[in-house]
């Protein structure tokens, strides 16, 4: 997914990291800027950039796009990657999860500090006491009322998914849930959509499939924003 030249450049690096592993899977890009070496699907939906200047680094609204990727994908089995990801180990075993699951993403189960209750305490720190985070706290409180404080957070920067009725229902539900708040954080809506999709088979990947740091077992290194792929003027 590439909106702006900065994200297109990052996505090209991500693709190159896959190719260096000797993996020659077909790939497509979605967005405003094509990526070298893959089929380009120009985005015709709602523009994902906002004019909100309260937090310029977080003006991108992935919720307008990510929930639409399932019907757009031409593949029966798809791996979605954020632009700012680098492949460090073989990703093919990730597709094995789709034999028994509709979707698979990293849910931080073994780590209590990454659960919803801990996230609530974190975002209540004084540093987050600015207008921008007011709506984020509202959505977080609402999400906890739906899924509970012990639910692990999810990261939607790496998602394996297959074509199925349940998957289609989930992605449609994801968009509807995101529309409740229309915030920068689309992952809370992801959790509510999981919770609200009967029969969805969820594969919970360990953190090495979507890790912020390069460790010995990191399969996919995710830089997780930092503004590296978010400049709409590039």
C-alpha positions, 0 to 999 in steps of 0.5 A: 500500500503506497500513498505518496512517494515516501511510502512507495520508496519504502514499499519497494524496499520491502519488496526487494527484501522479499526478493532477496530471500529468493521468494518470487511470489506475485505481488500487487500494490494499492495506492496513489504511487506505483511500485516498481516490479509489481502490478499497480491498482490505483486507489479509487476510494476515499483519500486517506489523508486528512487535514488534521494538523493537531498531530501531523505525523498521524494524518494518514487514515489507513482505515479508509484502505486496509479494510478494502484490501480483501475484495481488492486482492486478486489472490486466494491467499494474501499476505498484506504488508505495511510499506515500512516492513523488511523481510528477514526470514522465510515468510512462506510458513505464514501461509500455512496458517491459512490452511486452518484459519481465515486470517492470521496476525500478531496478537501479543498474548504472552506479553501482559504489557501489550494488553488492552488494560495496559494500553489504557494505563499507558495512554492516560500518562500526562504526555498524552494529555493533548486534544489529539488523544482525546478521541483515541481514549474514547475509542479505547474505552469503547473497545475495552467495553466490547472485548475486555481489558485482558484482550491482547492488542493486535498489529495490522501491519502484517496480515495473512488472509484467505478468501472465505465468507467469514473473511469477507464479513470480517473486512466489511465489519472492520470498516464499519467499526472503523467508521465509528471513530475514523481515527488514525488507530485502525487496530482497535476497530480490527479487534472489535471486528474480530469479536463481532464476526461469528465463525471467524477462524483467527490465527494468532501469530507470535511476535517475530512475524511483526516485530519492532526490533531486529532480534535473532528470530525476527521474521518481519521487521516492522519499523512501525511508523516513525513517519518514514512512509507518511509524507503526503507531499513527497 
